[in-house]
Every structure is written in C-alpha cells, then in structure tokens.
C-alpha cells in the first residue's frame, strides 16, 4: 500500500470513530449547544467530499475537510505528532510513531 493510502486509512479511522488519537474542539465549537456539537461531529464522521482538484485533499491523506452547518462554516484537520507530542511525526503512516490529533473548529477561528 502506498504511503498516502496508509495515512488516509488511519485518518479515516480516527475521523469516523473518534478513537485512535486525540479529538479537540476549539472554544468556538465547544461553546455551542450539545445539539450543534453532535451534528457537527456527525458531519466530520461522515465527511467524504475529498477532492484533490478543489485543493481539499491534494496529497490524498484525508487530513482536512470543510463544511457548512446551519449557515456556519466549519473545518476539521488532522495533524501528526511524535510520541512526545512536541514535534511533528517523522513517519505519519506508522501508528507506533505517530499521535494523531483531530481538531474541529469554526472557520472564523482559523
């Protein structure tokens, strides 16, 4: 399996199950109602609008998405850190060497 496909599978697993890494809601998202948080989280889980031609997934890693919910634009992003959580992972396709962090944020917080 090629590197980008392996990374995409690991990223999809985190995004779809919210396990296998850390999930962070920014202050803007966390301060929303429980109903909005649940709906936004579900949209992240089911996201499948990856399009390299639109610039959403240029490397085929499924590490970013953008969507609207009730007139508000949201982003989600997956970053890769080493086991100390200090530096970026040098090997993001290796789960033993990488901590994945999924951040869900308002586009206005970017």
Contact map, one row per residue, 1 for C-alpha under 8 A:
11101100000000000000000000000000000000000000000000000000000000000000000000000000000000000000000000000000000000
11111100000000000000000000000000000000000000000000000000000000000000000000000000000000000000000000000000000000
11111110000000000000000000000000000000000000000000000000000000000000000000000000000000000000100000000000000000
01111111000000000000000000000000000000000000000000000000001110000000000000000000000000000000100000000000000000
11111111100000000000000000000000000000000000000000000000000110000000000000000000000000000000000000000000000000
11111111110000000000000000000000000000000000000000000000000000000000000000000000000000000000100000000000000000
00111111111000000000000000000000000000000000000000000000000011000000000000000000000000000001100000000000000000
00011111111100000000000000000000000000000000000000000000000111100000000000000000000000000000000000000000000000
00001111111110000000000000000000000000000000000000000000000000000000000000000000000000000000000000000000000000
00000111111111000000000000000000000000000000000000000000000000000000000000000000000000000000101000000000000000
00000011111111100000000000000000000000000000000000000000000011100000000000000100000000000000000000010000000000
00000001111111110000000000000000000000000000000000000000000001000000000000000000000000000000000000000000000000
00000000111111111111000000000000000000000000000000000000000000000000000000000000000000000000000000000000000000
00000000011111111111100000000000000000000000000000000000000000000000000000000000000000000000000000010100000000
00000000001111111110000000000000000000000001100000000000000000000000000000000000000000000000000000000100000000
00000000000111111100000000000000000000000001110000000000000000000000000000000000000000000000000000000000000000
00000000000011111110000000000000000000000000100000000000000000000000000000000000000000000000000000000000000000
00000000000011111111111000000000000000000000100000000000000000000000000000000000000000000000000000000000000000
00000000000011101111110000000000000000000000000000000000000000000000000000000000000000000000000000000000000000
00000000000011000111110000000000000000000000000000000000000000000000000000000000000000000000000000010000000000
00000000000001000111111000000000000000000000000000000000000000000000000000000000000000000000000000111100000000
00000000000000000111111100000000000000000000000000000000000000000000000000000000000000000000000000111100000000
00000000000000000100111110000000000000000000000000000000000000000000000000000000000000000000000000001111000000
00000000000000000000011111000000000000000000000000000000000000000000000000000000000000000000000000001111000000
00000000000000000000001111111100000000000000000000000000000000000000000000000000000000000000000000000011100000
00000000000000000000000111111100000000000000000000000000000000000000000000000000000000000000000000000011110000
00000000000000000000000011111110000000000000000000000000000000000000000000000000000000000000000000000000000000
00000000000000000000000011111111000000000000000000000000000000000000000000000000000000000000000000000000110010
00000000000000000000000011111111000010000000000000000000000000000000000000000000000000000000000000000001110000
00000000000000000000000011111111000010000000000000000000000000000000000000000000000000000000000000000000000000
00000000000000000000000000111111100000000000000000000000000000000000000000000000000000000000000000000000000000
00000000000000000000000000011111110110000000000000000000000000000000000000000000000000000000000000000000000000
00000000000000000000000000000011111110000000000000000000000000000000000000000000000000000000000000000000000000
00000000000000000000000000000001111111000000000000000000000000000000000000000000000000000000000000000000000000
00000000000000000000000000000000111111100000000000000000000000000000000000000000000000000000000000000000000000
00000000000000000000000000000001111111110000000000000000000000000000000000000000000000000000000000000000000000
00000000000000000000000000001101111111111000000000000000000000000000000000000000000000000000000000000000000000
00000000000000000000000000000000011111111100000000000000000000000000000000000000000000000000000000000000000000
00000000000000000000000000000000001111111110000000000000000000000000000000000000000000000000000000000000000000
00000000000000000000000000000000000111111111000000000000000000000000100000000000000000000000000000000000000000
00000000000000000000000000000000000011111111100000000000000000000000000000000000000000000000000000000000000000
00000000000000000000000000000000000001111111110000000000000000000000000000000000000000000000000000000000000000
00000000000000000000000000000000000000111111111000000000000000000000000000000000000000000000000000000000000000
00000000000000110000000000000000000000011111111000000000000000001000000000010000000000000000000000000000000000
00000000000000111100000000000000000000001111111000000000000000000000000000000000000000000000000000000000000000
00000000000000010000000000000000000000000111111100000000000000000000000000000000000000000000000000000000000000
00000000000000000000000000000000000000000011111110000000000000001000000000000000000000000000000000000000000000
00000000000000000000000000000000000000000000011111000000000000000000000000000000000000000000000000000000000000
00000000000000000000000000000000000000000000001111100000000000001000000000000000000000000000000000000000000000
00000000000000000000000000000000000000000000000111110001100001001000000000000000000000000000000000000000000000
00000000000000000000000000000000000000000000000011111111110000000000000000000000000000000000000000000000000000
00000000000000000000000000000000000000000000000001111111111100000000000000000000000000000000000000000000000000
00000000000000000000000000000000000000000000000000111111110000000000000000000000000000000000000000000000000000
00000000000000000000000000000000000000000000000000111111100000000000000000000000000000000000000000000000000000
00000000000000000000000000000000000000000000000000111111110000000000000000000000000000000000000000000000000000
00000000000000000000000000000000000000000000000001111111110000011000000000000000000000000000000000000000000000
00000000000000000000000000000000000000000000000001111111111111110000000000000000000000000000000000000000000000
00000000000000000000000000000000000000000000000000111011111110000000000000000000000000000000000000000000000000
00010000000000000000000000000000000000000000000000010000111110000000000000000000000000000000000000000000000000
00011001000000000000000000000000000000000000000000010000111111000000000000000000000000000000000000000000000000
00011011001000000000000000000000000000000000000000000000111111100000000000000000000000000000000000000000000000
00000011001100000000000000000000000000000000000001000000100111111000000000000000000000000000000000000000000000
00000001001000000000000000000000000000000000000000000000100011111000000000001110000000000000000000000000000000
00000000000000000000000000000000000000000000000000000001100001111100000000111100000000000000000000000000000000
00000000000000000000000000000000000000000001001011000001000001111110000000111000000000000000000000000000000000
00000000000000000000000000000000000000000000000000000000000000011111000011110000000000000000000000000000000000
00000000000000000000000000000000000000000000000000000000000000001111100011100000000000000000000000000000000000
00000000000000000000000000000000000000000000000000000000000000000111111111000000000000000000000000000000000000
00000000000000000000000000000000000000010000000000000000000000000011111111000000000000000000000000000000000000
00000000000000000000000000000000000000000000000000000000000000000001111100000000000000000000000000000000000000
00000000000000000000000000000000000000000000000000000000000000000001111110000000000000000000000000000000000000
00000000000000000000000000000000000000000000000000000000000000000001111111000000000000000000000000000000010000
00000000000000000000000000000000000000000000000000000000000000000111101111100000000000000000000000000000011100
00000000000000000000000000000000000000000000000000000000000000000111100111110000000000000000000000000001111000
00000000000000000000000000000000000000000000000000000000000000011110000011111000000000000000000000000001111000
00000000000000000000000000000000000000000001000000000000000000011100000001111100000000000000000000000111100000
00000000000000000000000000000000000000000000000000000000000000111000000000111110000000000000000000000111000000
00000000001000000000000000000000000000000000000000000000000000110000000000011111000000000000000000011110000000
00000000000000000000000000000000000000000000000000000000000000100000000000001111100000000000000000011100000000
00000000000000000000000000000000000000000000000000000000000000000000000000000111110000011001000001111000000000
00000000000000000000000000000000000000000000000000000000000000000000000000000011111111111001000001111000000000
00000000000000000000000000000000000000000000000000000000000000000000000000000001111111111100000011100000000000
00000000000000000000000000000000000000000000000000000000000000000000000000000000111111001000000011100000000000
00000000000000000000000000000000000000000000000000000000000000000000000000000000111111100000000000000000000000
00000000000000000000000000000000000000000000000000000000000000000000000000000000111111110000000000100000000000
00000000000000000000000000000000000000000000000000000000000000000000000000000000111111110000000000000000000000
00000000000000000000000000000000000000000000000000000000000000000000000000000000110111111000000000000000000000
00000000000000000000000000000000000000000000000000000000000000000000000000000001110011111100000000000000000000
00000000000000000000000000000000000000000000000000000000000000000000000000000001111000111111000011100000000000
00000000000000000000000000000000000000000000000000000000000000000000000000000000010000011111000010000000000000
00000000000000000000000000000000000000000000000000000000000000000000000000000000000000001111110011000000000000
00000010000000000000000000000000000000000000000000000000000000000000000000000001100000001111111011000000000000
00110110010000000000000000000000000000000000000000000000000000000000000000000000000000000011111001000000000000
00000000000000000000000000000000000000000000000000000000000000000000000000000000000000000011111111000000000000
00000000010000000000000000000000000000000000000000000000000000000000000000000000000000000001111111100000000000
00000000000000000000000000000000000000000000000000000000000000000000000000000000000000000000011111000000000000
00000000000000000000000000000000000000000000000000000000000000000000000000000000011000001111011111100000000000
00000000000000000000000000000000000000000000000000000000000000000000000000000001111000001011111111110000000000
00000000000000000000110000000000000000000000000000000000000000000000000000000001111010001000001011111000000000
00000000001001000001110000000000000000000000000000000000000000000000000000000111100000000000000001111100000000
00000000000000000000111100000000000000000000000000000000000000000000000000000111100000000000000000111110000000
00000000000001100000111100000000000000000000000000000000000000000000000000011110000000000000000000011111000000
00000000000000000000001111000000000000000000000000000000000000000000000000011100000000000000000000001111100000
00000000000000000000001111001000000000000000000000000000000000000000000001111000000000000000000000000111110000
00000000000000000000000011011000000000000000000000000000000000000000000001110000000000000000000000000011111011
00000000000000000000000001011000000000000000000000000000000000000000000111100000000000000000000000000001111111
00000000000000000000000000000000000000000000000000000000000000000000000011100000000000000000000000000000111111
00000000000000000000000000000000000000000000000000000000000000000000000010000000000000000000000000000000011111
00000000000000000000000000010000000000000000000000000000000000000000000000000000000000000000000000000000111111
00000000000000000000000000000000000000000000000000000000000000000000000000000000000000000000000000000000111111
